[in-house]
Amino acid sequence: MEIATATRLGGSARWSALYGAGMALVFAGERIIGAGGARTATTVVGLVALIAAMVVRLARSGVAAPDRRMVERSLFWLYGLGMLALLFYFMQSDLPTLRGGKPLEHSFPKLAVALAALWPVVLVLAAWPILLVEMAYAQMARAPRLETGRVVDAMFSGLGLAGALVFAFTAAYVSSERDKKFDFAYFKTTRPGEATRKIVKSLDQAIEVDVFFPSSNEVKEEIADYLTDLAKESAQLKVAYYDFDINPLKAKEMGVSGNGILVFARGGRKEQLGIPVQFEAARSPLRMLDREVQQRLLMVVKPNRVTFIVTGHGERSYETAAETDKRAGIKDLRDLLLDQGHDVRQLGPSEGLMADIPKDATLVVVAGPQKPFQPEEVAAINRYMDKGGRMLLALDPEARLEEKELLQPFGLKYHPVLLANDQAFARRTHQLSDRNNLVTAQYSVHPSVTSLQKMGMRAPVIMPTAGWLEPIKDRAKDISIDSPITAHPQTFEDKNGNYEPDQGEDRRTWELAAAGVKSMSRLFVLADSDCLSDAVLRFGGNGLMVLDVVRWLLGEEGYIGTTSDEADVPISHTRKQDVAWFYSSIFLTPALLIGLGLVVTRRTRSRKRSAPPPAAPAAKEGAQP
């Protein structure tokens, strides 16, 4: 009889599934759709499903055996608890406004807030026990008699999990409302870098550094440690400390208007560096102190360095690019030159390029021209180079420009054919085209790559879509050429553009850069201008490469070296990565923890059930049977 009743009452989970579907429909109507007839229809259908599940559950409890009746009634009351959560929700929702009434938050705002916080709690307290009771119930669906203890344990386990979940969300909410920040961030004032030390060591005239800070100040102590270490490199660096309030005459002489200023003076030239007096505000400037000090030193040691960036032929620009040019700009390159004390200007046909290069030009930069130069412009550039000019030239194979008129005087030839590598490349789109993003750490001993050579594989250069360079064999004897950067040995010339090494596409270490010297003039050529763009200049060794190349071009090999920087490097993710991290932290991690808890709990119960019953105590001698 009990087995027949169990068979007739089978499929308990389907009604809980109907109940869950009803809750989902109510949620979709109220929280996702939110308005209109679709909201009403979806919510009503959900409520009908909930009521139907409760009616069926009540009917099942009326015909069930005593042990199963306890389970059915427990589920019925849990269903009712969920319905109570919906009642709390509808009381504080906009339901009264559908008939022209006022929402509860207008009449009883505190009650509305309490119900808004209470209904999710009650719903969770109903949902978890229903789920775990159904799981325990399903395992004994055809048993002649239920182990009601297992069902009760499952229900209380569900209530415990629900309580823990409610506690976690409550703690998170309280923490967000009572927000108190604690700073555990890494902080360290920079030490003098290699390049800064070399600048000080090579001083031939004294530089005075006047530090204006209050006498007792934590920021001043950090700066003093840095300057004391730097002053060990040369007696020509003289450091003095002043307080603006105590030494107003000295402050006026140096043009200082308050504390928190460092003045670098040499002869009649003065450069100032401002750092906040408060330590918390000074954290970021102190992390980049070496870079800022190096910039001021160069401005007083090597003043009036003017760099012209050529425009007018589709070159990359540090200004807003035209709508037709989708390439990355060179704003970071301009900022890097400014940090090194350069006065950066543009030079195009409208600025007189067709006539002559300005006499105050220290360096000329040509970054990725897309159109050929006019004969007058070529003649002006060649005249500048014949007079001892310095030029950084970066070409793109996509433009199909060989620039023979500029390269042949230095015994060089450019091949605008895309190189590719199927073993060492930078992934960007995860397509075959990524094989054009060359990555190399093949450096010579040329001074223009000194820092890269020291760092090796820690500072690879990234060159997306590069061609290659070749020294002309029958060049003039007064021309010296070096290939400071070469490609990875497995790089091939992708002549047909299929990103695959086909027959006739040899693999070798192609020349990606060339440093040419002719009399007093210097030329550095890159087989790719993307390596100077904002898209890659901050990655790998590209920034170091530009610094060393510019210093070599200007004859400042003695300043070549790394700059110390303790600034935090931001961790960046793509949108897909952000979405993956969000959902994994919100749903996947809690689900894994709950699943682990269920596995451990079930194993413990299984061991208890499979354990043999305890042996009966032995009868004492002389005891009556």
Secondary structure as GFF3:
##gff-version 3
##sequence-region A 1 625
A	DSSP	alpha_helix	2	8	.	.	.	ID=ss1
A	DSSP	alpha_helix	12	27	.	.	.	ID=ss2
A	DSSP	pi_helix	28	33	.	.	.	ID=ss3
A	DSSP	alpha_helix	36	63	.	.	.	ID=ss4
A	DSSP	alpha_helix	66	92	.	.	.	ID=ss5
A	DSSP	three_ten_helix	95	99	.	.	.	ID=ss6
A	DSSP	alpha_helix	104	107	.	.	.	ID=ss7
A	DSSP	alpha_helix	109	139	.	.	.	ID=ss8
A	DSSP	alpha_helix	148	177	.	.	.	ID=ss9
A	DSSP	alpha_helix	194	201	.	.	.	ID=ss10
A	DSSP	beta_strand	207	212	.	.	.	ID=ss11
A	DSSP	alpha_helix	218	231	.	.	.	ID=ss12
A	DSSP	beta_strand	237	242	.	.	.	ID=ss13
A	DSSP	alpha_helix	248	254	.	.	.	ID=ss14
A	DSSP	beta_strand	261	266	.	.	.	ID=ss15
A	DSSP	beta_strand	269	274	.	.	.	ID=ss16
A	DSSP	alpha_helix	279	287	.	.	.	ID=ss17
A	DSSP	alpha_helix	289	301	.	.	.	ID=ss18
A	DSSP	beta_strand	305	310	.	.	.	ID=ss19
A	DSSP	alpha_helix	331	339	.	.	.	ID=ss20
A	DSSP	beta_strand	342	347	.	.	.	ID=ss21
A	DSSP	three_ten_helix	349	351	.	.	.	ID=ss22
A	DSSP	beta_strand	361	367	.	.	.	ID=ss23
A	DSSP	alpha_helix	375	386	.	.	.	ID=ss24
A	DSSP	beta_strand	390	394	.	.	.	ID=ss25
A	DSSP	three_ten_helix	397	399	.	.	.	ID=ss26
A	DSSP	alpha_helix	404	407	.	.	.	ID=ss27
A	DSSP	three_ten_helix	408	410	.	.	.	ID=ss28
A	DSSP	beta_strand	412	415	.	.	.	ID=ss29
A	DSSP	beta_strand	419	420	.	.	.	ID=ss30
A	DSSP	three_ten_helix	432	436	.	.	.	ID=ss31
A	DSSP	beta_strand	437	440	.	.	.	ID=ss32
A	DSSP	beta_strand	442	443	.	.	.	ID=ss33
A	DSSP	three_ten_helix	447	449	.	.	.	ID=ss34
A	DSSP	alpha_helix	450	455	.	.	.	ID=ss35
A	DSSP	three_ten_helix	456	458	.	.	.	ID=ss36
A	DSSP	beta_strand	461	464	.	.	.	ID=ss37
A	DSSP	beta_strand	468	471	.	.	.	ID=ss38
A	DSSP	beta_strand	479	482	.	.	.	ID=ss39
A	DSSP	beta_strand	485	486	.	.	.	ID=ss40
A	DSSP	beta_strand	492	493	.	.	.	ID=ss41
A	DSSP	beta_strand	513	518	.	.	.	ID=ss42
A	DSSP	beta_strand	521	526	.	.	.	ID=ss43
A	DSSP	three_ten_helix	530	532	.	.	.	ID=ss44
A	DSSP	alpha_helix	542	553	.	.	.	ID=ss45
A	DSSP	three_ten_helix	557	559	.	.	.	ID=ss46
A	DSSP	alpha_helix	575	583	.	.	.	ID=ss47
A	DSSP	pi_helix	584	588	.	.	.	ID=ss48
A	DSSP	alpha_helix	589	610	.	.	.	ID=ss49
###
